[in-house]
Amino acid sequence: MSDETTPDDVSVIVIGGGPAGLSAALFTAKNGLETTVFDTDETWMHKAHLFNYLGIGSVGGSEFMATARQQVDDFGVDRRQDEAVTAVNESDDGFSVETEDGEYEADFVVLATGANRDLADDLGCAFADDDTVDVGVDMETSVEGVYATGAMVRPEEWQAAISVGDGAAAALNILSTVKGEHYHDFDVPADAERVFGEHVAE
Ligand SMILES: Cc1cc2nc3c(=O)[nH]c(=O)nc-3n(C[C@H](O)[C@H](O)[C@H](O)COP(=O)(O)OP(=O)(O)OC[C@H]3O[C@@H](n4cnc5c(N)ncnc54)[C@H](O)[C@@H]3O)c2cc1C
């Protein structure tokens, strides 16, 4: 579970609350970063039924999203459903994010808007030759502190499990940056017993 080495006031804004965005938010909130998600609920998951998500036999996409939303809410994510982000800009202290309802500041931004790459373009992120946002395995863009995940970083080959992995990779890189050393979010059976009071098979 989260330790006590995380500074109190580090903030992350995640734009897009599909599998990629909620995965990033889960990891950052769980590990003590102030995390806000803006989402307009147009995730492709509402059209999907998953048979290919490892560890889950069969689940409707909307049902999957309901569980994911509950999971991030339980870890304290400020999930602003149906609040669209209209602009993101670099500011003196990090990033300023404008929505239909207000303006917010963050130290890190995770872009998770599906195949829509407009905000990455506006921020000046480098693009690859195939018009995807250019990132490495840590999902950081050419703009330091801005991460791109999910469909925007691949021309096709779009799958929920891949988006969830992208979000996790972005979040872990943010946590490593904040903590100043490589970070693992590893829990053990005793953590589950402590949190849920349940016996967990070893
Ligand atoms: C018909 C269909 C069937 C599919 N079946 C499967 C399947 O069986 N298995 C599988 O693994 N995958 C399947 N997929 C693909 C899967 O749904 C996607 O890979 C996955 O949803 C991508 O997740 P994401 O988080 O990258 O983007 P998305 O799920 O598209 O989420 C992006 C979110 O960002 C929000 N957003 C966008 N712009 C803004 C903004 N400016 N401000 C705030 N919010 C914003 C959107 O409203 C949306 O909720 C299917 C897709 C379709 C269309």
The ligand as an SDF file (V2000), in Angstrom:
LIG
                    3D

 53 58  0  0  0  0  0  0  0  0999 V2000
  -17.4160   -2.1220  -31.0830 C   0  0  0  0  0  0  0  0  0  0  0  0
  -16.1570   -2.2270  -30.2320 C   0  0  0  0  0  0  0  0  0  0  0  0
  -15.8830   -3.4260  -29.6270 C   0  0  0  0  0  0  0  0  0  0  0  0
  -14.7010   -3.5760  -28.8760 C   0  0  0  0  0  0  0  0  0  0  0  0
  -14.4380   -4.7810  -28.3030 N   0  0  0  0  0  0  0  0  0  0  0  0
  -13.2990   -4.9350  -27.5640 C   0  0  0  0  0  0  0  0  0  0  0  0
  -13.0000   -6.1790  -26.9770 C   0  0  0  0  0  0  0  0  0  0  0  0
  -13.7370   -7.1620  -27.1100 O   0  0  0  0  0  0  0  0  0  0  0  0
  -11.8450   -6.2670  -26.2360 N   0  0  0  0  0  0  0  0  0  0  0  0
  -11.0040   -5.2010  -26.0640 C   0  0  0  0  0  0  0  0  0  0  0  0
   -9.9800   -5.3350  -25.3990 O   0  0  0  0  0  0  0  0  0  0  0  0
  -11.2840   -4.0140  -26.6170 N   0  0  0  0  0  0  0  0  0  0  0  0
  -12.3950   -3.8610  -27.3730 C   0  0  0  0  0  0  0  0  0  0  0  0
  -12.6760   -2.6450  -27.9600 N   0  0  0  0  0  0  0  0  0  0  0  0
  -11.6640   -1.5810  -27.8430 C   0  0  0  0  0  0  0  0  0  0  0  0
  -11.7080   -0.9030  -26.4610 C   0  0  0  0  0  0  0  0  0  0  0  0
  -12.9940   -0.4260  -26.2050 O   0  0  0  0  0  0  0  0  0  0  0  0
  -10.6820    0.2280  -26.4870 C   0  0  0  0  0  0  0  0  0  0  0  0
   -9.4030   -0.3120  -26.7590 O   0  0  0  0  0  0  0  0  0  0  0  0
  -10.6290    0.9880  -25.1500 C   0  0  0  0  0  0  0  0  0  0  0  0
  -11.8890    1.5140  -24.8100 O   0  0  0  0  0  0  0  0  0  0  0  0
   -9.6160    2.1210  -25.2820 C   0  0  0  0  0  0  0  0  0  0  0  0
   -9.4900    2.7060  -23.9980 O   0  0  0  0  0  0  0  0  0  0  0  0
   -8.9280    4.1970  -23.8400 P   0  0  0  0  0  0  0  0  0  0  0  0
   -8.9870    4.4830  -22.3880 O   0  0  0  0  0  0  0  0  0  0  0  0
   -7.6450    4.2980  -24.5530 O   0  0  0  0  0  0  0  0  0  0  0  0
   -9.9540    5.1280  -24.6460 O   0  0  0  0  0  0  0  0  0  0  0  0
  -11.5620    5.2650  -24.5060 P   0  0  0  0  0  0  0  0  0  0  0  0
  -12.1580    4.0360  -23.9210 O   0  0  0  0  0  0  0  0  0  0  0  0
  -12.0490    5.6800  -25.8530 O   0  0  0  0  0  0  0  0  0  0  0  0
  -11.7590    6.4130  -23.4670 O   0  0  0  0  0  0  0  0  0  0  0  0
  -11.4730    7.7630  -23.7420 C   0  0  0  0  0  0  0  0  0  0  0  0
  -12.3430    8.6190  -22.8290 C   0  0  0  0  0  0  0  0  0  0  0  0
  -11.8890    9.9740  -22.9180 O   0  0  0  0  0  0  0  0  0  0  0  0
  -13.0160   10.8150  -22.8980 C   0  0  0  0  0  0  0  0  0  0  0  0
  -12.6340   12.1080  -23.4720 N   0  0  0  0  0  0  0  0  0  0  0  0
  -12.2210   12.3610  -24.7440 C   0  0  0  0  0  0  0  0  0  0  0  0
  -11.9240   13.6610  -24.8930 N   0  0  0  0  0  0  0  0  0  0  0  0
  -12.1660   14.2470  -23.6850 C   0  0  0  0  0  0  0  0  0  0  0  0
  -12.0410   15.5830  -23.1970 C   0  0  0  0  0  0  0  0  0  0  0  0
  -11.6120   16.5910  -23.9870 N   0  0  0  0  0  0  0  0  0  0  0  0
  -12.3650   15.8320  -21.9030 N   0  0  0  0  0  0  0  0  0  0  0  0
  -12.7900   14.8350  -21.0950 C   0  0  0  0  0  0  0  0  0  0  0  0
  -12.9240   13.5450  -21.5100 N   0  0  0  0  0  0  0  0  0  0  0  0
  -12.6070   13.2710  -22.7870 C   0  0  0  0  0  0  0  0  0  0  0  0
  -14.0660   10.0490  -23.7020 C   0  0  0  0  0  0  0  0  0  0  0  0
  -15.3910   10.4950  -23.4380 O   0  0  0  0  0  0  0  0  0  0  0  0
  -13.8290    8.6250  -23.2260 C   0  0  0  0  0  0  0  0  0  0  0  0
  -14.6360    8.2990  -22.1020 O   0  0  0  0  0  0  0  0  0  0  0  0
  -13.8300   -2.4780  -28.7110 C   0  0  0  0  0  0  0  0  0  0  0  0
  -14.1360   -1.2530  -29.3080 C   0  0  0  0  0  0  0  0  0  0  0  0
  -15.2840   -1.1280  -30.0610 C   0  0  0  0  0  0  0  0  0  0  0  0
  -15.5930    0.1870  -30.7140 C   0  0  0  0  0  0  0  0  0  0  0  0
  1  2  1  0
  2  3  1  0
  2 52  2  0
  3  4  2  0
  4  5  1  0
  4 50  1  0
  5  6  2  0
  6  7  1  0
  6 13  1  0
  7  8  2  0
  7  9  1  0
  9 10  1  0
 10 11  2  0
 10 12  1  0
 12 13  2  0
 13 14  1  0
 14 15  1  0
 14 50  1  0
 15 16  1  0
 16 17  1  0
 16 18  1  0
 18 19  1  0
 18 20  1  0
 20 21  1  0
 20 22  1  0
 22 23  1  0
 23 24  1  0
 24 25  2  0
 24 26  1  0
 24 27  1  0
 27 28  1  0
 28 29  2  0
 28 30  1  0
 28 31  1  0
 31 32  1  0
 32 33  1  0
 33 34  1  0
 33 48  1  0
 34 35  1  0
 35 36  1  0
 35 46  1  0
 36 37  1  0
 36 45  1  0
 37 38  2  0
 38 39  1  0
 39 40  1  0
 39 45  2  0
 40 41  1  0
 40 42  2  0
 42 43  1  0
 43 44  2  0
 44 45  1  0
 46 47  1  0
 46 48  1  0
 48 49  1  0
 50 51  2  0
 51 52  1  0
 52 53  1  0
M  END
$$$$
